[in-house]
Amino acid sequence: MLVDWVYSRTLLPPRKSLLILHRLSPQLATLWLLGIISVMHLLVLGRIGLSGDEAHYALYGLHLDWSYFDHPPLVGWLQALILPFSESNFALRLWPVGLSLLSSALIYGLTRSLYPQGSPWLGFIAVLLLQSLLVFQILSLAMLPDSPLLPLALAAAWLSYRILFEGREREWLLLGLVLGLAGLAKYTAVLLVPSILLMLVLTGRWRSLQTPWPWLAVLLALLVISPVLYWNWQHEWISFLYQLGHGVPAREWAVSRFGISLGGQLLGYGPLLVVLGLLALFSQRRQWRDPGMLLALVFGLPILLFFAWSSGLNTVLPHWTLVGWVMLIPMLASWLSQQWTRRWVRILAAIGLAYSLLFSLVLHTEFFHPWLPFADQRHPMADLHGWELAVERARLHREAMMPGEQAPVLFSGNWSYTSHIAWRARPDTVQTLGRDGDQHSIWFGSPQPGARGVLIVPRTMRRNVGQWLAMFDECTLVEQPSWSIRGRPATDFSLYLCEDYRGR
């Protein structure tokens, strides 16, 4: 019986599994899973401040443009739809919750399409695997370019399968639209193009290129990404030059950087996907013509190999590889169902799910109401707190400054936290010291000789304060506002009144 098959593949005791599964279909079980997780997300959305990246992309929405220095515009355009109604943390995080649900629906449908003869519960298993990823849980709470990129990448993979395996030639146009939107989400979407070409090669369906549909798809994709091309043409192609220098820096490949990146992958994705996913991929390598394996090989493995190589040049953040790992999920769901009788598989799966559940619960409960004990100034989420207070106090000191030739502004010492300040200080000008040619200088300009104002320095950047103070003729420390979590000091800020900027 189907129920017997399902409960034998769960980690629940048999009686509880039977009691639940007799009442739930795979679709209903998936809806319950997503409903519970979405409620958990909604409960914590407004409980913490925006991260630096979230604030940066919210500023995209306030400063609408065809594109931006470090990323394409889609993340900002989506936030711009929210901002006229609300600028709250809760509202700005509704998009990632919705996009995570869309990704779950797509992984469910994609898995069922790849394995139509498999158990109807494979879709549920795929969604469970996706939701077990700590990186995915974080991206379900924070609006980053990867949030819209993932569902678009999944849609591109599904459409490629439908076109090449089911002969739906006219869906090339839809694929072109999806690829164009993915290009508006993040530049790494370009890795989807060679994946599609590789699938064409491996399936031997080159005849598709003899029809007009693929070429119309190319034209449509180019049309969709034309705002990015137009903006870069206006700005001397600075986005492309920045991404090339950032992704492939001029340095030697180092094992240490690779090791740090690999550790981040293991922590962010857990042993269930990283260990069992790669093991499943290797053990089924001879079955590469299987649709699920083919999808993992052409859409997942190239991305993982690309970032594995580049991690030796520049430390790779865990979320950069999200698309690559998620493309392994349909294949892994099928493999788990076939290998579940092996005890070691069940043990590793149990460890992986326990790891993911524990970290997800800790993350959500800590966001909802901080409870973990940390030493003073050691709280790992301190960077999400205190910025409103620092900006409020800095504004008061700025207003109290004596009149001068130039109106005082707010200063940031480093671009990495300028958006923290600029979002809280909107619409005030916030300039980054000694920095030009980035997005903040496009929005706010760069400090000019004689500039004056209040320099905000967070505790984590205090080691660099000497070099920033040296850029002015005179700076005076006026206040150090602090922020506490659970009654314990978590972070503080140094505010300096600075006169007569002289530059680096």
C-alpha positions as CSV (number, residue, x, y, z in Angstrom):
1,M,0.0,0.0,0.0
2,L,1.1,3.6,-0.6
3,V,0.8,4.5,3.1
4,D,3.0,1.6,4.0
5,W,5.6,2.8,1.5
6,V,5.5,6.3,2.8
7,Y,5.7,5.6,6.5
8,S,8.6,3.3,5.9
9,R,10.4,6.3,4.4
10,T,9.7,8.7,7.3
11,L,11.6,9.3,10.5
12,L,8.3,9.2,12.5
13,P,7.3,6.1,14.6
14,P,5.1,3.9,12.5
15,R,1.8,4.5,14.4
16,K,2.2,8.2,14.2
17,S,3.1,8.0,10.5
18,L,0.1,5.9,9.7
19,L,-2.2,8.2,11.7
20,I,-1.1,11.2,9.8
21,L,-0.6,9.8,6.3
22,H,-4.0,8.0,6.2
23,R,-5.5,11.5,6.3
24,L,-3.1,13.5,4.1
25,S,-2.4,13.3,0.4
26,P,1.1,14.3,-0.8
27,Q,-0.3,17.7,-1.9
28,L,-2.1,18.3,1.4
29,A,1.0,17.3,3.4
30,T,3.1,19.7,1.4
31,L,0.6,22.5,2.0
32,W,0.6,21.8,5.7
33,L,4.4,21.8,5.7
34,L,4.6,25.1,3.8
35,G,1.9,26.6,5.9
36,I,3.6,25.9,9.2
37,I,7.0,27.2,7.9
38,S,5.3,30.3,6.5
39,V,3.7,31.1,9.9
40,M,7.1,30.8,11.5
41,H,8.5,33.2,9.0
42,L,5.7,35.7,9.4
43,L,6.0,35.7,13.2
44,V,9.6,36.9,13.0
45,L,9.7,39.2,9.9
46,G,9.4,42.5,11.8
47,R,11.2,41.5,15.0
48,I,14.7,42.4,13.8
49,G,16.3,45.2,11.8
50,L,17.4,44.9,8.2
51,S,20.9,43.5,7.5
52,G,23.3,45.6,5.5
53,D,22.5,43.8,2.3
54,E,18.7,44.1,2.9
55,A,19.1,47.8,3.5
56,H,21.2,48.2,0.4
57,Y,18.5,46.6,-1.8
58,A,15.7,48.5,-0.1
59,L,17.6,51.6,-1.1
60,Y,17.5,50.3,-4.7
61,G,13.7,50.6,-4.4
62,L,14.0,54.2,-3.2
63,H,16.4,55.1,-5.9
64,L,14.8,53.5,-9.0
65,D,17.1,53.1,-11.9
66,W,17.6,50.9,-15.0
67,S,20.3,49.0,-13.1
68,Y,22.9,49.4,-10.3
69,F,26.6,49.2,-9.7
70,D,26.9,45.8,-8.0
71,H,23.7,43.9,-9.1
72,P,21.0,44.0,-11.7
73,P,17.7,45.8,-10.8
74,L,15.0,43.2,-10.2
75,V,15.5,43.0,-6.4
76,G,15.1,46.8,-6.2
77,W,12.1,46.9,-8.6
78,L,10.3,44.4,-6.5
79,Q,10.9,46.3,-3.3
80,A,9.7,49.5,-5.1
81,L,6.3,47.8,-5.3
82,I,6.2,47.6,-1.5
83,L,7.7,50.9,-0.5
84,P,4.7,53.2,-1.5
85,F,2.6,51.2,1.0
86,S,5.1,50.6,3.8
87,E,8.7,50.9,4.7
88,S,8.5,48.6,7.6
89,N,10.9,45.6,8.1
90,F,7.9,43.3,8.0
91,A,6.6,44.6,4.7
92,L,10.0,44.6,3.0
93,R,10.4,40.9,3.9
94,L,7.1,39.7,2.4
95,W,8.8,39.2,-1.0
96,P,11.2,36.6,0.2
97,V,8.4,34.6,2.0
98,G,6.4,34.6,-1.2
99,L,9.3,33.7,-3.4
100,S,10.3,30.8,-1.1
101,L,6.8,29.5,-1.5
102,L,7.1,29.8,-5.3
103,S,10.4,27.9,-5.2
104,S,8.8,25.2,-3.1
105,A,5.9,24.9,-5.6
106,L,8.4,24.7,-8.5
107,I,10.6,22.1,-6.9
108,Y,7.5,20.0,-6.2
109,G,6.2,20.2,-9.8
110,L,9.6,19.7,-11.3
111,T,10.3,16.6,-9.3
112,R,6.9,15.1,-10.2
113,S,7.6,15.8,-13.9
114,L,11.1,14.3,-13.8
115,Y,9.8,11.1,-12.0
116,P,6.2,10.6,-13.2
117,Q,6.4,6.9,-12.5
118,G,7.8,7.4,-9.0
119,S,5.9,7.7,-5.8
120,P,3.5,10.7,-5.6
121,W,5.3,11.5,-2.3
122,L,8.6,12.4,-4.1
123,G,7.4,16.0,-4.5
124,F,6.8,16.3,-0.8
125,I,10.3,14.8,-0.1
126,A,11.8,17.4,-2.5
127,V,10.0,20.3,-0.7
128,L,11.1,18.9,2.7
129,L,14.7,18.7,1.4
130,L,14.5,22.3,0.1
131,Q,13.0,23.6,3.4
132,S,15.7,21.8,5.4
133,L,18.4,24.0,4.0
134,L,19.5,26.7,6.5
135,V,20.6,29.0,3.7
136,F,17.1,28.7,2.1
137,Q,15.5,29.5,5.5
138,I,17.6,32.6,5.8
139,L,16.7,33.7,2.2
140,S,13.1,33.1,3.0
141,L,13.5,36.0,5.6
142,A,15.8,38.3,3.8
143,M,15.3,39.9,0.4
144,L,18.5,39.4,-1.6
145,P,19.1,38.9,-5.4
146,D,19.2,35.2,-4.8
147,S,15.6,35.3,-3.6
148,P,14.0,35.9,-7.1
149,L,16.9,34.1,-8.8
150,L,16.1,30.6,-7.4
151,P,12.5,30.3,-8.6
152,L,13.5,31.7,-12.0
153,A,16.4,29.1,-12.2
154,L,14.0,26.3,-11.3
155,A,11.5,27.6,-13.9
156,A,14.3,27.6,-16.5
157,A,15.3,24.1,-15.7
158,W,11.7,22.8,-15.8
159,L,11.0,24.6,-19.1
160,S,14.2,23.1,-20.6
161,Y,13.0,19.7,-19.6
162,R,9.5,20.3,-21.1
163,I,11.0,21.6,-24.3
164,L,13.6,18.9,-24.9
165,F,11.8,15.8,-23.4
166,E,8.1,16.7,-24.1
167,G,8.5,18.5,-27.4
168,R,6.9,21.8,-26.3
169,E,8.7,23.9,-28.8
170,R,6.7,27.1,-28.3
171,E,7.8,27.2,-24.6
172,W,11.1,28.4,-25.9
173,L,9.6,31.9,-25.7
174,L,8.6,31.4,-22.1
175,L,12.2,30.1,-21.4
176,G,13.6,33.3,-23.0
177,L,11.4,35.5,-20.8
178,V,12.5,33.5,-17.7
179,L,16.2,33.7,-18.6
180,G,15.9,37.4,-19.1
181,L,14.2,37.9,-15.7
182,A,16.9,35.8,-14.1
183,G,19.5,38.1,-15.8
184,L,17.7,41.0,-14.1
185,A,18.0,39.2,-10.8
186,K,21.7,38.4,-10.6
187,Y,24.6,38.2,-13.0
188,T,25.4,34.6,-12.1
189,A,22.2,33.7,-14.1
190,V,24.5,33.6,-17.1
191,L,25.6,30.1,-15.9
192,L,22.1,28.9,-16.9
193,V,22.8,29.4,-20.5
194,P,25.7,26.9,-20.9
195,S,23.6,24.5,-18.8
196,I,20.8,24.6,-21.4
197,L,23.3,24.2,-24.3
198,L,24.9,21.3,-22.5
199,M,21.4,19.7,-22.2
200,L,20.9,20.2,-25.9
201,V,24.2,18.4,-26.6
202,L,23.6,15.5,-24.2
203,T,20.0,14.8,-25.4
204,G,21.0,15.2,-29.1
205,R,18.1,17.5,-29.7
206,W,19.9,19.9,-31.9
207,R,17.0,20.0,-34.4
208,S,15.3,22.5,-32.0
209,L,17.8,25.1,-33.3
210,Q,16.5,24.6,-36.8
211,T,13.2,26.2,-35.7
212,P,12.7,29.9,-35.1
213,W,11.6,29.4,-31.4
214,P,15.1,29.3,-29.8
215,W,16.3,32.3,-31.6
216,L,13.1,34.3,-30.7
217,A,13.8,33.2,-27.1
218,V,17.3,34.7,-27.4
219,L,16.0,38.0,-28.7
220,L,13.4,38.1,-26.0
221,A,16.0,37.4,-23.3
222,L,18.2,40.2,-24.7
223,L,15.2,42.6,-24.7
224,V,14.4,41.8,-21.1
225,I,18.0,42.5,-19.9
226,S,18.3,45.6,-22.1
227,P,17.9,47.9,-19.1
228,V,21.1,46.4,-17.6
229,L,23.0,46.9,-20.8
230,Y,21.7,50.4,-21.3
231,W,22.7,51.4,-17.7
232,N,26.1,49.9,-18.0
233,W,26.6,51.6,-21.4
234,Q,25.8,54.9,-19.6
235,H,28.3,54.1,-16.8
236,E,31.2,52.8,-18.8
237,W,30.4,49.1,-18.1
238,I,31.3,49.5,-14.4
239,S,29.0,46.6,-13.2
240,F,30.6,44.1,-15.5
241,L,34.2,45.3,-14.7
242,Y,33.4,45.1,-11.0
243,Q,31.9,41.6,-11.2
244,L,34.9,40.3,-13.2
245,G,37.3,41.7,-10.7
246,H,35.3,40.5,-7.7
247,G,34.7,37.0,-9.0
248,V,38.1,36.4,-10.5
249,P,40.6,38.5,-8.5
250,A,44.2,38.8,-9.5
251,R,45.6,36.4,-6.8
252,E,46.8,32.9,-6.5
253,W,44.5,30.0,-5.8
254,A,44.7,29.2,-2.0
255,V,43.6,26.0,-0.3
256,S,42.8,28.0,2.9
257,R,40.2,30.0,1.1
258,F,38.7,26.9,-0.5
259,G,38.6,25.2,3.0
260,I,36.8,28.2,4.5
261,S,34.2,28.2,1.7
262,L,33.7,24.5,1.9
263,G,33.1,24.8,5.7
264,G,30.5,27.5,4.9
265,Q,28.8,25.1,2.5
266,L,28.6,22.3,5.0
267,L,27.2,24.6,7.7
268,G,24.7,26.3,5.3
269,Y,23.4,23.3,3.5
270,G,23.9,20.5,6.1
271,P,25.1,16.9,5.7
272,L,21.8,15.7,4.2
273,L,22.2,17.6,0.9
274,V,26.0,18.0,0.8
275,V,27.1,14.5,1.8
276,L,24.1,12.4,0.5
277,G,23.6,14.7,-2.5
278,L,27.1,14.3,-3.8
279,L,27.1,10.6,-2.9
280,A,23.9,10.1,-4.9
281,L,25.3,12.0,-7.8
282,F,28.5,9.9,-7.9
283,S,26.7,6.6,-7.4
284,Q,24.3,7.2,-10.3
285,R,26.8,8.7,-12.7
286,R,26.3,5.9,-15.2
287,Q,22.6,6.7,-15.3
288,W,23.2,10.2,-16.6
289,R,20.4,9.9,-19.2
290,D,17.8,9.7,-16.4
291,P,16.0,13.1,-16.5
292,G,16.6,13.8,-12.8
293,M,20.3,12.9,-13.1
294,L,20.7,14.9,-16.3
295,L,19.2,18.0,-14.7
296,A,21.6,17.7,-11.7
297,L,24.5,17.2,-14.0
298,V,23.8,20.1,-16.4
299,F,22.2,22.7,-14.0
300,G,23.7,21.8,-10.6
301,L,27.2,20.4,-11.1
302,P,28.6,23.2,-13.3
303,I,27.5,25.9,-10.8
304,L,29.1,23.9,-7.9
305,L,32.3,23.3,-9.8
306,F,32.5,26.9,-10.9
307,F,32.2,28.2,-7.3
308,A,34.5,25.4,-6.0
309,W,37.2,26.7,-8.3
310,S,36.6,30.4,-7.6
311,S,36.5,29.8,-3.9
312,G,40.2,29.3,-4.0
313,L,40.6,32.9,-5.4
314,N,37.9,34.6,-3.3
315,T,35.9,33.2,-0.3
316,V,32.5,32.1,-1.6
317,L,29.5,32.9,0.6
318,P,27.1,30.0,1.2
319,H,24.1,31.5,-0.6
320,W,26.1,32.0,-3.9
321,T,25.8,28.3,-4.6
322,L,22.1,27.9,-3.7
323,V,20.9,27.3,-7.3
324,G,23.5,24.5,-7.8
325,W,22.6,22.6,-4.6
326,V,18.9,22.9,-5.2
327,M,19.2,21.4,-8.7
328,L,20.4,18.2,-7.0
329,I,17.2,17.9,-4.9
330,P,14.9,16.0,-7.3
331,M,17.6,13.4,-8.0
332,L,18.3,13.1,-4.3
333,A,14.7,12.7,-3.4
334,S,14.4,9.8,-5.9
335,W,17.7,8.2,-4.7
336,L,16.6,8.4,-1.0
337,S,13.4,6.6,-1.8
338,Q,15.3,3.8,-3.5
339,Q,18.0,3.5,-0.8
340,W,15.9,3.9,2.3
341,T,16.2,0.3,3.3
342,R,19.9,0.9,3.9
343,R,20.4,1.7,7.6
344,W,23.3,4.1,7.1
345,V,21.2,6.2,4.6
346,R,18.5,6.5,7.3
347,I,21.0,7.5,9.9
348,L,22.6,10.2,7.8
349,A,19.2,11.5,6.8
350,A,18.1,11.6,10.4
351,I,21.2,13.5,11.4
352,G,20.7,15.9,8.5
353,L,17.0,16.6,9.3
354,A,17.8,16.9,13.0
355,Y,20.6,19.4,12.2
356,S,18.3,21.5,10.0
357,L,15.4,21.4,12.4
358,L,17.5,22.4,15.4
359,F,19.1,25.4,13.6
360,S,15.8,26.5,12.1
361,L,14.1,26.5,15.5
362,V,17.1,28.3,17.1
363,L,17.1,30.9,14.3
364,H,13.4,31.6,14.5
365,T,13.1,31.7,18.3
366,E,16.2,33.9,18.6
367,F,14.7,36.3,16.1
368,F,11.3,36.3,17.8
369,H,12.6,36.7,21.3
370,P,16.4,36.6,22.0
371,W,17.1,33.9,24.6
372,L,20.6,32.5,23.9
373,P,23.3,33.7,26.4
374,F,26.2,35.4,24.9
375,A,29.1,37.3,26.5
376,D,29.1,41.1,26.3
377,Q,29.8,42.4,22.8
378,R,29.7,38.9,21.4
379,H,26.2,38.5,20.2
380,P,26.3,37.1,16.6
381,M,23.2,39.2,15.6
382,A,24.4,42.5,17.0
383,D,25.0,43.9,13.5
384,L,21.1,43.9,13.0
385,H,20.6,46.2,16.0
386,G,21.3,49.7,17.1
387,W,21.6,51.5,13.8
388,E,18.4,53.6,14.3
389,L,19.7,54.8,17.6
390,A,23.1,55.7,16.1
391,V,21.6,57.6,13.2
392,E,19.2,59.4,15.5
393,R,22.0,60.6,17.8
394,A,24.2,61.5,14.8
395,R,21.5,63.6,13.3
396,L,21.1,65.6,16.5
397,H,24.9,66.3,16.6
398,R,24.9,67.2,13.0
399,E,22.1,69.8,13.5
400,A,24.0,71.2,16.4
401,M,27.2,71.8,14.4
402,M,28.2,75.4,13.8
403,P,27.3,76.9,10.3
404,G,30.1,76.6,7.7
405,E,30.7,76.9,4.0
406,Q,29.4,73.4,3.5
407,A,26.3,71.9,5.0
408,P,27.2,69.0,7.4
409,V,26.4,65.4,6.2
410,L,26.6,61.9,7.7
411,F,29.8,60.0,7.0
412,S,30.5,56.3,6.8
413,G,34.1,55.0,7.0
414,N,33.5,51.9,4.9
415,W,31.1,51.0,2.0
416,S,30.2,47.8,3.8
417,Y,28.0,49.6,6.3
418,T,27.1,52.7,4.4
419,S,23.7,51.2,3.5
420,H,23.0,50.5,7.2
421,I,23.2,54.2,7.8
422,A,21.7,55.4,4.6
423,W,18.5,53.3,5.0
424,R,17.9,54.5,8.6
425,A,18.8,58.1,7.6
426,R,16.8,58.3,4.5
427,P,16.5,60.7,2.6
428,D,19.6,62.3,4.1
429,T,23.0,62.2,2.3
430,V,25.5,59.6,3.6
431,Q,29.0,59.7,2.0
432,T,31.7,57.0,2.2
433,L,35.1,58.3,3.1
434,G,37.9,57.8,0.5
435,R,35.5,55.9,-1.8
436,D,34.2,56.7,-5.3
437,G,33.0,54.7,-8.3
438,D,30.4,52.6,-6.4
439,Q,26.6,52.7,-5.9
440,H,26.8,55.0,-2.9
441,S,28.8,57.5,-4.7
442,I,26.3,57.4,-7.6
443,W,23.5,58.1,-5.1
444,F,25.1,60.5,-2.7
445,G,28.4,61.7,-4.3
446,S,31.8,61.4,-2.8
447,P,33.2,63.7,0.0
448,Q,34.9,66.8,-1.5
449,P,37.7,68.9,0.1
450,G,36.3,70.8,3.0
451,A,33.4,68.5,3.6
452,R,32.2,68.3,7.2
453,G,29.7,66.3,9.3
454,V,29.3,63.4,11.7
455,L,31.3,60.2,11.2
456,I,29.4,57.0,12.5
457,V,31.7,54.1,13.4
458,P,30.2,50.8,14.5
459,R,32.2,48.8,17.1
460,T,33.1,46.1,14.5
461,M,34.9,48.8,12.4
462,R,36.7,50.6,15.2
463,R,40.1,49.2,14.3
464,N,40.0,51.3,11.2
465,V,39.0,54.6,12.8
466,G,42.5,56.1,12.8
467,Q,42.8,56.1,9.0
468,W,39.4,57.7,8.7
469,L,40.0,60.4,11.3
470,A,43.3,61.2,9.4
471,M,41.2,62.3,6.4
472,F,40.0,65.3,8.3
473,D,41.7,68.4,9.7
474,E,39.9,67.9,13.0
475,C,37.6,65.2,14.5
476,T,36.2,65.1,18.0
477,L,34.5,62.1,19.7
478,V,31.2,63.3,21.0
479,E,29.2,60.2,22.0
480,Q,29.2,56.4,22.1
481,P,25.6,55.2,22.1
482,S,25.2,51.5,22.9
483,W,22.6,48.8,22.3
484,S,21.8,45.9,24.6
485,I,20.2,42.5,24.0
486,R,18.7,40.7,27.0
487,G,20.1,43.4,29.2
488,R,23.7,42.7,28.1
489,P,25.8,45.1,25.9
490,A,25.7,43.8,22.4
491,T,27.2,46.7,20.3
492,D,28.0,50.4,20.4
493,F,28.9,53.2,18.0
494,S,31.4,56.0,18.1
495,L,30.2,59.4,16.8
496,Y,32.8,62.0,15.7
497,L,32.3,65.6,14.7
498,C,34.6,66.1,11.8
499,E,35.7,69.3,10.0
500,D,37.6,70.0,6.7
501,Y,37.8,66.7,4.8
502,R,41.2,66.5,3.0
503,G,40.9,63.0,1.4
504,R,43.1,59.9,1.5
